[in-house]
Amino acid sequence: MKSINNDNPVAKILFVEDDKFWARAYIRELQDSGFDVIYARSARDAVDLLNNSLDFDAVILDIMMPTPEEVADTVTEEGMSTGLWVLEQIKHLIAPNMLCVWILTNRDLAAVTEKINEIANLQKDLVDLYRKRDVLSNVLPAYLLAKIKRNRLQ
């Protein structure tokens, strides 16, 4: 876990991604846009951080990561259950705290959406799903900031 702090952050983001290449690109853009970014390289770290701190405005979550022991017996293809496990563990925090969750994946969006709907009936306006290649790192901050601002007004 690595904290990347700004003096006056526009929002605090938990970025959960095991791939350093993707993480580096997105985190740099978020930092440059004034976000305070906490980086978790594992599902377990992400769940621990979220259960111990409710001051995040958003979570950016990779859906496919190495599998923690807690879900080893329910592993699905290519580790997809790991991101879903994180979502299951934090779903009770999302609506009451107006926590934005952005799920990034390289998987087929329809298949991931179906899996998400199986585990959680989440507010559609709080959880978004995107392909990594479709959300360029340089446009993510603007999308995310608009969503966070809208949620703060609700």
C-alpha positions in Angstrom: 0.0 0.0 0.0 1.3 3.4 -0.9 -0.3 6.8 0.0 0.2 9.5 -2.4 -0.9 12.7 -0.8 -1.7 16.2 -2.1 -2.0 19.3 0.1 -5.6 20.1 -0.9 -7.1 17.0 -2.6 -10.3 17.3 -4.6 -11.2 13.8 -3.5 -9.7 10.7 -1.9 -9.5 7.7 -4.1 -8.6 4.0 -3.3 -7.0 2.6 -6.3 -7.0 -1.3 -6.3 -4.9 -2.8 -9.1 -2.3 -5.5 -9.1 -0.8 -4.6 -12.4 1.9 -1.9 -11.9 1.7 -0.7 -15.6 -2.0 0.2 -15.3 -1.7 1.5 -11.8 1.2 3.9 -12.7 -0.7 5.5 -15.6 -3.9 6.0 -13.8 -2.4 7.2 -10.5 -0.2 9.7 -12.2 -3.2 11.3 -14.0 -5.3 11.3 -10.8 -2.5 12.9 -8.8 -1.9 15.5 -11.5 -5.6 16.4 -11.3 -5.4 16.9 -7.5 -6.7 13.6 -6.2 -5.3 12.0 -3.0 -4.7 8.4 -4.1 -4.2 5.4 -1.8 -2.9 2.5 -3.8 -3.7 -1.1 -2.8 -2.0 -3.9 -4.8 -4.2 -6.6 -3.4 -7.8 -7.4 -2.7 -7.2 -8.1 0.9 -5.4 -4.7 1.4 -8.4 -2.9 -0.3 -11.0 -4.6 1.9 -9.0 -3.8 5.1 -8.5 -0.2 4.1 -12.2 0.3 3.3 -13.4 -1.4 6.5 -11.1 0.7 8.6 -11.6 4.1 6.9 -14.8 5.6 5.5 -13.2 8.8 4.2 -12.8 7.6 0.6 -14.9 9.3 -2.1 -14.3 6.6 -4.7 -12.8 3.2 -5.3 -11.3 2.2 -8.6 -11.3 -1.6 -8.6 -9.6 -4.0 -11.0 -11.9 -7.1 -11.3 -9.2 -9.6 -12.0 -6.4 -9.9 -9.4 -4.5 -12.6 -7.5 -6.9 -14.5 -5.3 -6.7 -14.1 -1.5 -7.1 -17.2 0.7 -10.6 -16.2 1.6 -11.9 -16.9 -1.9 -9.5 -19.6 -3.0 -12.2 -22.2 -3.1 -14.5 -20.1 -5.3 -11.9 -19.0 -8.0 -13.4 -18.3 -11.4 -11.5 -18.0 -14.6 -8.5 -15.8 -14.5 -9.2 -14.5 -11.0 -12.4 -12.7 -11.8 -13.9 -13.7 -8.5 -11.3 -11.6 -6.7 -12.7 -8.3 -7.7 -16.2 -9.6 -7.1 -15.1 -10.7 -3.6 -14.0 -7.2 -2.9 -17.3 -5.8 -4.1 -19.2 -8.3 -1.9 -17.1 -7.3 1.1 -17.7 -3.6 0.7 -21.2 -3.5 -0.7 -22.6 -2.5 2.7 -20.5 0.6 2.6 -21.4 1.9 -0.9 -24.9 3.4 -0.6 -24.8 4.8 2.9 -21.5 6.5 2.2 -22.3 7.5 -1.4 -19.1 5.7 -2.3 -18.4 5.7 -6.1 -17.0 2.4 -7.4 -15.4 2.2 -10.8 -14.7 -1.3 -11.9 -12.1 -1.6 -14.6 -11.6 -4.8 -16.6 -10.3 -6.2 -19.8 -13.0 -8.8 -19.7 -16.3 -8.8 -21.6 -18.5 -6.2 -20.0 -21.7 -8.2 -20.3 -20.2 -11.2 -18.5 -18.8 -9.0 -15.7 -22.1 -7.2 -15.3 -24.0 -10.5 -15.0 -21.5 -11.6 -12.2 -21.9 -8.3 -10.4 -25.7 -8.5 -10.5 -25.5 -12.0 -9.1 -23.7 -10.9 -6.0 -25.0 -7.5 -5.3 -28.0 -5.4 -6.0 -26.2 -2.1 -6.1 -27.3 1.4 -7.0 -26.5 1.8 -10.7 -25.5 5.4 -10.2 -22.8 4.4 -7.7 -21.2 1.5 -9.5 -19.7 1.9 -13.0 -18.1 -0.7 -15.2 -15.5 0.1 -17.9 -13.0 -1.7 -20.1 -9.5 -0.5 -19.2 -8.7 0.2 -22.9 -11.8 2.4 -23.2 -11.1 4.7 -20.3 -7.8 6.4 -21.0 -6.0 7.5 -18.0 -6.1 11.1 -19.0 -9.9 11.2 -19.1 -10.6 9.3 -15.9 -10.0 12.3 -13.5 -12.7 14.4 -15.2 -15.3 11.6 -15.3 -14.5 10.6 -11.7 -14.7 14.2 -10.4 -18.0 14.8 -12.0 -19.5 11.6 -10.5 -18.1 12.4 -7.0 -19.5 16.0 -7.2 -22.9 14.7 -8.2 -22.9 12.2 -5.4 -22.0 14.8 -2.8 -25.0 16.9 -3.9 -27.4 14.0 -3.3 
